Every structure is written in structure tokens, then in C-alpha cells.
């Protein structure tokens, strides 16, 4: 896909090639512009992001130099994007299909439309395409704390999409296939209760109820230790249902919408 990719290390690609951005300042400036694509990013936001709130006296001129260099790089690569100058800052102009984060959001919205119409297979396919766009942590090579705070909103949307995928897989009867992915998910995102719930459901459906109850105990210990909270009522209902043999097992949709504890 020709365009700019931020769902992982920052990448520019066009029909003329895929240039490297060796300058941290260039990556920080372009990364923030991409996070705010098609909106004006004020100069102050750019200087704060590049220097983490402590910009030098020459910050504005250095940002201007970075933008000039980025324009040359983008044009030389043939990437379908442009940086416009505005009174208060700069604006990255790029089509939705040329920015991976926008394409991700588009596919997630498409999945929701499919699901609402009852097409779960179509919804699952769209979610898999959306999640396949991720190559790692958002802007992994731009460790600016200010940029990463903004980028975390994308990470939360990724987690929500993963949970939607698990929920649909469970509804489609694919519990056994998703257990490894669910186990990896709770290891990586230990404060999202939905993943624990889906893992408990999947294990119980595969005849592994003892393991499902152990997952609940792990979830409870993690939530109490990290955020000082007991598991949600939904998770407690699921535990009781499994203890009682699963006669009143809740549907996966019980855990919608996705949310993070704490």
C-alpha cells in the first residue's frame, strides 16, 4: 500500500520507493502530523512533541527545516501525501486509503456494519484485515512521551477490535482455535476483562472448566493488585455459571462494549 504507515514503526512508501527516515526529529514531526491527519497540528504541539516539552529557542526554525526535508522525501518517494503550511502550523493531507490507521478504522466500521446486518463471516473477515495492518506498537520508533500518549488511543482501538474478533469467533463456534490467541492477549493486556471472559468461555466450551476457573482467579488477583478493583459483575456471573456446570452460561455479547479496568 503506497502511503504512510504508523501502526508500527513509521514508514513512507510510494511508487518511487520506500525512503528511510534516519532523523528522529523528522520521524516525530511526521508521526504527529499523521496522528492528526487532515487536521492542522499547531507549531507548539510539534515543538513540544519533538523535545518532550522542553524545546530550544531555535525550535520553530528546526521544525521548518524538518518539514522542508519531509516534503522532499515524500515527493521523491511518490507517496500520495502532502504537508500544507497553515497560519498556526502544518497539515498532512492524505487519503484514507493511504494512511494505515485510517484504513484500520474504515475496516472496523465495515465489520460493525456487517455484524449489525447479521453477516458474522463478513465482519470477521473485515476485522482480520484491519488487525493485519498492525506491525507492532504505534510509531514504535518515535519514543516521544507526548506522541505516545496520543498514539495510545489507537492501541485501545486495536484491543477493542481484537476483542470483537474473539467475540465473533466464539459465536461462530471456534472456541478451540482462538484459545492460544486469547491466552497471549491476556498476557499482553492484563486489565481488559473481556479477554479473560472470552478465554473462560472458550476453555469451558472445550471441556477445560478447571482451567477456566483458574483464569478467573488470575484475573481477580491481577485486577486487585494493579488497580485495586474486584472483577466486574459480568465476570463474576460467568464464574458462577461455570461453577454450576454451565447451565446458565452467558452469551459472549455480555461483555460488549470493550472496556479497560481502572
C-alpha positions in Angstrom: 0.0 0.0 0.0 1.5 3.3 -1.1 1.2 5.8 1.7 2.2 6.4 5.3 2.1 3.7 7.9 2.1 4.4 11.7 0.7 1.1 13.0 4.2 0.0 13.9 7.5 1.8 13.1 6.9 4.9 10.9 7.1 4.1 7.1 6.7 6.1 3.9 6.1 4.2 0.7 5.4 5.4 -2.8 5.8 4.2 -6.4 9.4 5.5 -6.4 10.5 3.7 -3.3 10.5 3.4 0.5 12.8 6.0 1.9 14.4 5.7 5.4 13.8 8.5 8.0 17.1 8.4 9.9 16.3 11.7 11.7 14.4 11.4 14.9 13.0 14.9 14.5 11.7 14.1 11.1 10.0 10.9 12.4 8.5 12.8 15.4 7.1 15.6 13.2 5.7 13.3 10.5 4.4 10.9 13.2 2.4 13.7 14.9 1.2 15.1 11.6 -0.1 11.6 10.7 -1.8 11.1 14.0 -3.6 14.4 13.3 -4.0 13.7 9.5 -6.2 16.2 7.6 -6.2 18.5 10.7 -3.9 21.4 11.5 -1.2 20.5 14.0 -0.1 23.7 15.8 3.6 24.5 15.8 3.6 24.5 19.6 2.4 20.9 19.6 5.1 19.9 17.2 7.9 21.5 19.2 6.6 20.0 22.5 6.4 16.6 20.9 9.9 16.6 19.4 11.6 18.0 22.6 9.1 16.5 25.1 8.0 19.8 26.4 11.5 21.5 26.6 12.0 23.0 23.1 15.2 25.1 22.5 15.0 28.7 21.3 15.5 27.6 17.7 12.7 25.0 17.8 10.4 26.7 15.3 13.2 27.1 12.7 14.3 23.5 13.2 10.7 22.3 12.7 10.5 24.3 9.5 13.7 22.6 8.3 12.3 19.2 9.1 9.1 19.9 7.2 11.0 21.1 4.2 13.1 17.8 4.3 9.9 15.7 4.7 8.3 17.4 1.7 11.3 16.5 -0.4 11.3 12.9 0.9 7.5 12.4 0.3 7.6 13.9 -3.2 10.7 11.9 -4.1 9.1 8.6 -3.0 5.9 9.2 -4.9 3.9 8.8 -1.7 0.3 10.2 -2.2 0.6 12.7 0.7 1.5 16.4 1.1 2.3 18.7 4.0 0.5 22.1 3.8 1.5 25.2 5.7 -1.2 26.8 7.8 -1.2 30.0 9.9 -0.8 28.1 13.1 1.2 25.1 12.0 1.0 22.3 9.4 -1.5 19.9 8.0 -0.8 16.4 6.5 -3.1 15.8 3.5 -3.5 12.2 2.7 -6.4 10.0 1.5 -7.9 7.4 3.9 -6.7 4.5 1.8 -3.1 5.8 2.0 -2.9 6.0 5.8 -2.9 2.7 7.6 -4.6 4.0 10.8 -7.5 5.4 8.7 -7.8 2.2 6.8 -7.9 0.3 10.1 -10.8 2.5 11.3 -12.6 2.1 8.0 -12.4 -1.7 8.2 -13.5 -1.8 11.8 -16.5 0.3 10.9 -17.2 -2.0 8.0 -17.1 -5.0 10.3 -19.6 -3.3 12.6 -21.9 -2.8 9.6 -21.6 -6.5 8.6 -22.3 -7.6 12.1 -25.3 -5.4 12.5 -26.8 -6.9 9.4 -26.1 -10.5 10.6 -23.1 -11.2 8.4 -20.7 -12.5 11.0 -18.4 -14.1 8.5 -18.0 -10.8 6.7 -17.5 -9.0 10.0 -14.8 -11.4 10.9 -13.0 -11.0 7.6 -13.0 -7.3 7.9 -11.6 -7.4 11.4 -8.9 -9.8 10.4 -7.9 -7.4 7.6 -7.9 -4.5 10.0 -5.8 -6.3 12.6 -3.4 -7.4 9.9 -2.4 -3.8 9.2 -0.6 -3.7 12.6 3.1 -4.3 12.6 3.8 -3.5 16.3 3.4 -0.6 18.7 2.1 2.6 17.1 5.1 4.7 16.0 7.4 2.3 17.8 10.5 4.3 16.6 9.2 7.6 17.9 9.5 7.3 21.7 8.3 10.9 22.4 6.1 10.6 25.6 3.7 13.2 24.2 3.3 11.4 20.9 2.9 8.0 22.6 0.1 9.3 24.8 -1.8 10.3 21.7 -0.9 7.1 19.9 -2.2 5.0 22.8 -5.8 5.8 21.6 -5.0 3.8 18.5 -3.8 0.9 20.7 -7.1 1.0 22.6 -9.0 0.8 19.3 -6.8 -2.2 18.3 -7.6 -4.0 21.6 -11.3 -3.3 21.1 -11.1 -4.8 17.5 -9.3 -7.9 18.8 -11.9 -8.4 21.4 -14.6 -8.0 18.8 -12.9 -10.7 16.7 -12.7 -13.1 19.7 -16.4 -12.5 20.4 -17.4 -13.3 16.9 -15.2 -16.3 16.7 -16.9 -17.6 19.9 -20.4 -17.0 18.4 -19.3 -18.9 15.3 -18.2 -21.9 17.4 -14.5 -21.5 17.0 -13.5 -21.7 20.7 -10.7 -24.2 20.3 -9.0 -22.2 17.5 -8.8 -18.9 19.5 -7.6 -20.2 22.9 -3.9 -19.6 22.1 -4.6 -16.1 20.8 -6.7 -15.3 23.9 -4.0 -16.6 26.2 -1.5 -14.3 24.5 -3.9 -11.4 24.6 -4.5 -11.6 28.4 -0.7 -11.7 28.9 -0.2 -8.6 26.9 -3.3 -6.7 28.0 -4.0 -7.9 31.6 -6.5 -5.1 32.5 -9.1 -5.8 29.8 -11.7 -8.0 31.5 -13.4 -9.1 28.2 -10.4 -11.1 27.2 -10.5 -13.1 30.5 -14.2 -13.7 30.0 -13.8 -14.9 26.4 -10.9 -17.1 27.4 -13.0 -18.6 30.2 -15.9 -19.3 27.8 -13.6 -20.8 25.2 -11.9 -23.1 27.8 -15.2 -24.2 29.3 -16.6 -25.0 25.9 -13.6 -27.2 25.2 -14.2 -29.2 28.4 -11.4 -27.4 30.3 -13.6 -25.8 33.1 -10.9 -26.1 35.8 -8.6 -24.0 33.6 -11.4 -21.5 33.0 -11.8 -21.1 36.8 -8.1 -20.6 37.1 -8.3 -17.8 34.6 -10.9 -16.1 36.8 -8.6 -16.4 39.8 -5.8 -14.9 37.8 -7.9 -12.1 36.6 -9.1 -11.3 40.1 -5.6 -11.3 41.5 -4.3 -9.1 38.7 -7.2 -6.5 39.0 -6.9 -6.3 42.7 -3.1 -5.9 42.6 -2.9 -3.4 39.7 -6.0 -1.3 40.1 -7.5 -2.2 43.4 -10.8 -3.5 41.9 -12.7 -6.7 42.1 -13.8 -8.3 38.8 -16.9 -6.9 37.2 -20.3 -8.4 37.9 -20.3 -9.9 34.4 -17.1 -11.8 35.1 -18.4 -13.0 38.5 -21.6 -14.2 36.8 -19.5 -16.1 34.3 -17.5 -17.7 37.1 -20.7 -18.8 38.9 -22.2 -20.2 35.8 -19.1 -22.4 35.2 -19.0 -23.5 38.8 -22.7 -24.6 38.4 -21.8 -26.6 35.3 -22.5 -24.1 32.6 -26.3 -24.4 32.5 -26.8 -20.6 32.6 -23.6 -19.7 30.7 -23.9 -16.1 29.4 -23.6 -15.2 25.7 -20.3 -13.6 24.6 -22.1 -10.3 23.9 -22.5 -9.9 27.7 -19.1 -8.3 27.6 -19.8 -5.6 25.0 -18.7 -2.9 24.7 -14.9 -3.4 25.3 -13.6 -1.6 28.3 -10.4 -1.5 30.3 -10.4 -1.8 34.1 -9.2 1.1 36.2 
